[in-house]
Amino acid sequence: MIGSPGKVLYVVVCAAQAAGDVARLVAGAQELGWTVQVVATPAALDFIDVPALEARTGRPVRSRYRKPSEPKPPRADAMVVAPATYNTVNKLALGVADTYALGVLAEAPGLGIPVVVLPFVNAALASRLPFRRAVADLRADGVRVLPPPDDADPDPWRAALTELGPPASAGTK
């Protein structure tokens, strides 16, 4: 595990091509002092290197609710959803909690846990009314939704980490 135990950041990963590079987001968060817990949607498991992420964080990648005999994961102090898909953004705004990832995200605003969403959607999907409504609804609920990164951006994760900031300031932005 890299870094010392501290405030816990849940990195929620969705099934998008960029998910294969989410280790860069995890490393950047750890450099800022976060203890990272990766939570993946079931479909995202095919896009990420689960063993490498578990080795990097020292924690199991979570994609399902735990069994009663399994230990509880640490409570999140903040969450970053990246890459966030069109489907996840829309479901989150509607309060749909049909996966473990959406379940933890759905309750976060109500618990006062800061959430940053970095959508990875193309221009056609970003222009759709359902997506624009979802973004507006999430922002009204206190969720920070960033614009989708530009294809030319060599470090799209930087925006989410900049928005979130280091652990000490996570709840004060």
Order of alpha helices (4+ residues) and beta strands (2+ residues): beta-alpha-beta-alpha-beta-alpha-alpha-beta-alpha-alpha-beta-alpha
